[in-house]
Amino acid sequence: MVLMATMFLYSLALSFSPGPVNMVIISSGVMHGFRKTFAFVSGATLGFTLLLIFVSFGLYTVIASHPSFFKYLNVLGSIFILYQGYKIATSQPDWSLKKGNAPGFVQGVLMQWFNPKSLGCLYLWNYLVF
């Protein structure tokens, strides 16, 4: 029971700290309103909850037992960062605001799963719990 209370308080504190998911929630809320943003918020909440559950049940231990996983992850991450840098360097500025579609549930889950803030906090959570 103490572990669950600790997990809840830790998650609550993380949900208020600034990060990319919170910025998307604020931006979407301003542009699209509460109803259209609620699906994204629900997805981000479920995504982080699932991450905490998987880490609590030993996902990090399973991944750490395969050292080649981190090697491939480093290579893929480096390629992705270089690609993003190239796209930013070669893009033309477009200062017009376009009202696109509001992000949905799946985007919320995926953004939370690839959010560096939540992944770093889960790394620390792994050491707090175990």
N, C-alpha and C positions, 0 to 999 in steps of 0.2 A: 504494500500500500504506500509506503514511503517512496519507493521508486516511481510509482505512478504519479504521486504528487510532485516529485522533483521533475519528472518528465513534463508534466503539465506547466509548471512554472517556468521551466527553461524554454519551452515552446512559446509561451505567452510573451516572455521577454523578447525573444527573437522576432516575433511577429510585429513588434512596434519599432524595431530598429530599422533605419533606412537601408534600402537595397533595391535591386532592379524590379523585383516583383511588386513592391510597394509603389514604386514610381509608375509602373504600368497601371496599377489599380487606381491611383490618383488621376492619371491622365485619361484613362478610360471613363472614370466616373465623371470627370468634367465634360468630356466630349459626348458621351453616350447616356449618362444617367445611371441611377442605381440598378434598375431592372436588368439592363443589358450587361452591366459589369458584374452582377451577382454570380453568373456562371463561371467567370474567370476566378473570382474570389473563392468559390466553392472548389474549383479544380486545384488551385494553389494550396488550399487548406488540406484537401485530401492527399495531394502529392507530398506535402511535408509530413503529414501523419504517417503515410506509408513508408517514407524514408526512415522515420524514427523507428517504426516497427521492424523494418528489415534490418536496420543496424542493431537494434536490441536483440534480435534473434541470430546475430552473427554473420551478416552479409560481408562485413569488412574482413572477417577472418577467412571466409571462403575466397574472397578476391585476393587477399594477401598471400594465400597459399599457392597462387599462380603468378610468379614474378614476371612472366612474359606479358601478362595483362597490362602492367604498368608501363612496360616498354612500348607496347602498341598504343596505349593511351597517350603517352608523351609524344610519340610521332604524330598521331592523329590530331592532338591538341595543337602542336606546333604548326602543322599544315593549315589547320583552321584559322589560327591567329594570323599567319602570313596571308592567307586568302582575305580575311577581313581587313587587314592593313592595306592590301592592294586595292580592294574595292573602295575603301575610304579615300585613298590617295588619288584614284582615277575618277572619282565621282564628281559630278557637277552640282554645285549648290542649288537647291530648290527651296526657296523660303516660303512658298505658298503652303497654307494649311489645307490639307485634304481630309475630309471626314470619311474614313474608311469604315470597315466593319469592326464591331467591338470584338475583342478577343474572347474566345469561348472557353469551355470547360477543359478540353484537351490541351489547349495552349497553356492554361493555368497549371495543369499537372506537369507538362513537359518543361515549362519555364522553371518551376520549382525544382525539378530533378536535375536540371543543368545550371542552376543558380550557384555561382561560386560561394556566395555567403552561406547558403544552407549546407553545401557540401563541406565547407570548412568547419562549420559548427557541428556537423555530424561526426567529423573526424575527432573533434574535442569530446563530443558526447560519448564516443566509443571508449575513451580513456576514463571518463567520469563514471560510467556504468561498470566497466570491467576493469 
